[in-house]
Amino acid sequence: MNHNAAGASAGHTEASLGVLRDELALCRRELADARLRQETLEERLAVLEGVDAERIRLAGLLARHLAHTRVDVLGVGGWRGRLARVLLAPMLRRTGAGDPHVAMIEESGYFDAAWYVASYPDVAEAGERPAVHYLYHGGREGRAAGPRFDSAFYLARYPDVLQSELNPLVHFLQTGLVEGRLATQPVYAGPTRSPPGGGQAAG
C-alpha cells in the first residue's frame, strides 16, 4: 500500500511540474512578445519625438519670418504716404506696424512666438505675425501667450480685465505685474504636514 501511495504521489508531483513548466514556457513567450512590443513602441516614440522636434523648429522659423515681415510706409510723407497707408491698412494690421503693444508683447519674455504658432496652427495658416494675432484675437479668445502666461486663467481670475477689453498680457505688463497678479494657475503642492507630536518637544 505504501509503495502504491508513493508512486501515486510521485506521479502527481511530476504532473504538477509539467503544468508549471508549461506555464513558465507560456510566461516566457508572453514576456518575449511584450519586449518586442516595447521595442516597437520605443521606435515609434523616437520617430514621433523627431517629428515633434522638427515641427517646433519649423514653427520657430515661421514665427521669426512672420515677426519680421513689415511694410515700412509709416515714415513716408505727403499724399503718397497717406495713399499707401490707406491701401496697405490690412497688411499693416497683420504685421503690427506702428502698434507699440506688438513690440511690448514680443519683448516681454512672456510671449513665445514659436510655441504660439506650434500650438495654434491657424495662426500660421493665416500668415499673420504671431504677436499681432495674439494682441488682436488670441488674448481675448483665451489663448495662452506661452508657457509663462495663461490668458484664459488671467481673464477668469480677474474679471475687471475681461470687462476692460484690454489684451490680458498687455494689462499684465502694464498693471497686473506691479499689482502682484498671477500670470498662470499656481501649482498646488498640498498641505504642509506638521512633524509628529504637532511640532512640540517631548516633555
C-alpha positions as CSV (number, residue, x, y, z in Angstrom):
1,M,0.0,0.0,0.0
2,N,2.8,2.4,0.9
3,H,4.5,1.6,-2.4
4,N,1.3,2.4,-4.3
5,A,0.8,5.7,-2.4
6,A,4.4,6.7,-3.0
7,G,4.0,6.0,-6.7
8,A,0.8,8.0,-6.9
9,S,2.4,10.9,-5.1
10,A,5.4,10.9,-7.5
11,G,3.1,10.8,-10.4
12,H,1.1,13.7,-9.1
13,T,4.3,15.7,-8.4
14,E,5.5,15.1,-12.0
15,A,2.2,16.1,-13.4
16,S,2.3,19.3,-11.3
17,L,5.9,20.0,-12.5
18,G,4.7,19.5,-16.1
19,V,2.0,22.1,-15.6
20,L,4.4,24.5,-14.1
21,R,6.9,24.0,-16.9
22,D,4.1,24.7,-19.5
23,E,3.1,27.9,-17.6
24,L,6.7,29.0,-17.4
25,A,7.2,28.5,-21.1
26,L,4.0,30.5,-21.7
27,C,5.2,33.3,-19.5
28,R,8.5,33.4,-21.3
29,R,6.7,33.6,-24.7
30,E,4.5,36.4,-23.4
31,L,7.5,38.2,-21.9
32,A,9.3,38.0,-25.3
33,D,6.2,39.3,-27.1
34,A,5.9,42.2,-24.6
35,R,9.6,43.1,-25.1
36,L,9.1,43.1,-28.8
37,R,6.0,45.3,-28.5
38,Q,8.0,47.6,-26.2
39,E,10.9,47.9,-28.7
40,T,8.4,48.7,-31.5
41,L,6.7,51.3,-29.4
42,E,10.0,52.9,-28.4
43,E,11.0,53.1,-32.1
44,R,7.7,54.7,-32.9
45,L,8.1,57.1,-30.0
46,A,11.6,58.1,-31.2
47,V,10.1,58.8,-34.6
48,L,7.3,60.9,-33.1
49,E,9.7,62.8,-30.9
50,G,11.8,63.6,-34.0
51,V,8.7,64.8,-35.9
52,D,7.7,66.9,-32.9
53,A,11.1,68.5,-32.6
54,E,11.1,69.2,-36.3
55,R,7.6,70.8,-36.0
56,I,8.8,73.0,-33.2
57,R,11.9,74.0,-35.2
58,L,9.8,74.9,-38.3
59,A,7.3,76.8,-36.1
60,G,10.2,78.8,-34.7
61,L,11.4,79.6,-38.2
62,L,7.9,80.6,-39.4
63,A,7.4,82.7,-36.3
64,R,10.6,84.6,-36.9
65,H,9.7,85.1,-40.5
66,L,6.2,86.4,-39.7
67,A,7.6,88.7,-37.0
68,H,10.0,90.4,-39.4
69,T,7.5,90.8,-42.2
70,R,7.0,94.5,-42.1
71,V,5.9,97.2,-44.5
72,D,7.8,100.5,-43.7
73,V,5.4,103.1,-45.0
74,L,4.7,104.9,-41.8
75,G,7.5,107.4,-42.3
76,V,6.5,108.3,-45.9
77,G,5.0,111.7,-46.0
78,G,2.7,113.6,-48.4
79,W,-0.2,112.2,-50.4
80,R,1.9,109.1,-51.4
81,G,2.3,108.1,-47.8
82,R,-1.4,108.7,-47.0
83,L,-2.4,106.7,-50.0
84,A,0.0,103.8,-49.2
85,R,-1.3,103.7,-45.6
86,V,-4.9,103.5,-46.8
87,L,-4.3,100.8,-49.4
88,L,-2.0,98.8,-47.1
89,A,-4.0,99.1,-43.9
90,P,-4.9,95.4,-43.8
91,M,-1.3,94.4,-44.3
92,L,-0.1,96.9,-41.7
93,R,-2.5,95.5,-39.2
94,R,-1.3,91.9,-39.9
95,T,2.3,93.0,-39.4
96,G,1.6,95.2,-36.4
97,A,3.5,98.2,-37.9
98,G,3.1,101.2,-35.7
99,D,1.5,99.5,-32.8
100,P,3.8,99.7,-29.7
101,H,1.8,96.9,-28.0
102,V,3.2,94.4,-30.5
103,A,6.8,95.1,-29.5
104,M,5.8,95.2,-25.9
105,I,4.4,91.7,-26.2
106,E,7.3,90.3,-28.2
107,E,9.9,91.7,-25.8
108,S,8.1,90.8,-22.6
109,G,9.5,87.3,-22.1
110,Y,6.0,86.0,-21.6
111,F,5.1,85.6,-25.2
112,D,6.7,82.7,-27.0
113,A,6.1,83.1,-30.8
114,A,7.3,79.6,-31.8
115,W,5.2,78.0,-29.1
116,Y,2.2,80.1,-30.1
117,V,2.5,79.1,-33.8
118,A,3.1,75.4,-32.9
119,S,0.1,75.4,-30.5
120,Y,-2.3,77.3,-32.8
121,P,-1.7,76.2,-36.5
122,D,-4.4,78.5,-37.7
123,V,-2.1,81.5,-37.0
124,A,0.5,80.1,-39.4
125,E,-2.2,79.4,-42.0
126,A,-3.4,83.0,-41.8
127,G,0.2,84.2,-42.4
128,E,-0.3,86.7,-39.5
129,R,2.5,87.9,-37.3
130,P,2.1,85.8,-34.1
131,A,2.2,88.7,-31.6
132,V,-0.3,90.7,-33.8
133,H,-2.7,87.7,-33.8
134,Y,-2.4,87.4,-30.0
135,L,-2.8,91.1,-29.5
136,Y,-6.0,91.5,-31.6
137,H,-7.5,88.0,-31.3
138,G,-5.7,85.3,-29.3
139,G,-5.7,87.1,-26.0
140,R,-9.5,87.7,-25.9
141,E,-10.1,84.2,-27.1
142,G,-8.2,82.9,-24.1
143,R,-5.2,81.5,-26.0
144,A,-2.1,81.2,-23.9
145,A,0.7,83.6,-24.9
146,G,3.2,80.8,-24.0
147,P,4.0,78.5,-21.1
148,R,4.5,81.6,-18.8
149,F,1.2,83.4,-19.4
150,D,-2.2,81.7,-19.5
151,S,-4.7,84.2,-20.9
152,A,-7.8,82.1,-20.1
153,F,-6.7,81.8,-16.4
154,Y,-5.9,85.5,-16.2
155,L,-9.3,86.6,-17.6
156,A,-11.2,84.1,-15.4
157,R,-9.4,85.2,-12.3
158,Y,-9.6,88.9,-12.9
159,P,-13.0,89.8,-14.3
160,D,-12.1,93.5,-14.4
161,V,-9.6,92.7,-17.2
162,L,-12.3,90.9,-19.2
163,Q,-14.6,93.9,-18.8
164,S,-11.9,96.4,-19.8
165,E,-11.5,94.5,-23.1
166,L,-7.7,95.0,-22.9
167,N,-5.4,92.3,-24.1
168,P,-4.7,90.3,-21.0
169,L,-0.9,90.2,-21.4
170,V,-0.8,93.9,-22.1
171,H,-2.8,94.5,-18.9
172,F,-0.5,92.2,-17.0
173,L,2.6,94.0,-18.3
174,Q,1.2,97.5,-17.7
175,T,-0.6,96.9,-14.4
176,G,-1.0,93.3,-13.2
177,L,2.7,92.6,-12.7
178,V,3.1,95.6,-10.4
179,E,-0.1,94.7,-8.6
180,G,1.2,91.1,-8.0
181,R,-1.4,89.4,-10.2
182,L,-0.7,85.8,-11.2
183,A,0.2,85.0,-14.8
184,T,-0.5,81.3,-14.6
185,Q,-2.5,78.9,-12.5
186,P,-0.5,78.2,-9.3
187,V,0.6,74.6,-8.7
188,Y,-1.0,73.2,-5.6
189,A,1.7,71.4,-3.6
190,G,-0.7,70.1,-1.0
191,P,-0.9,70.8,2.8
192,T,2.2,71.2,4.8
193,R,2.5,68.3,7.2
194,S,3.3,69.0,10.8
195,P,6.0,67.0,12.5
196,P,4.9,64.1,14.8
197,G,3.5,65.5,18.0
198,G,2.4,68.7,16.4
199,G,6.0,70.1,16.4
200,Q,6.1,70.2,20.2
201,A,9.1,68.9,22.1
202,A,8.6,65.8,24.3
203,G,8.2,66.8,27.9
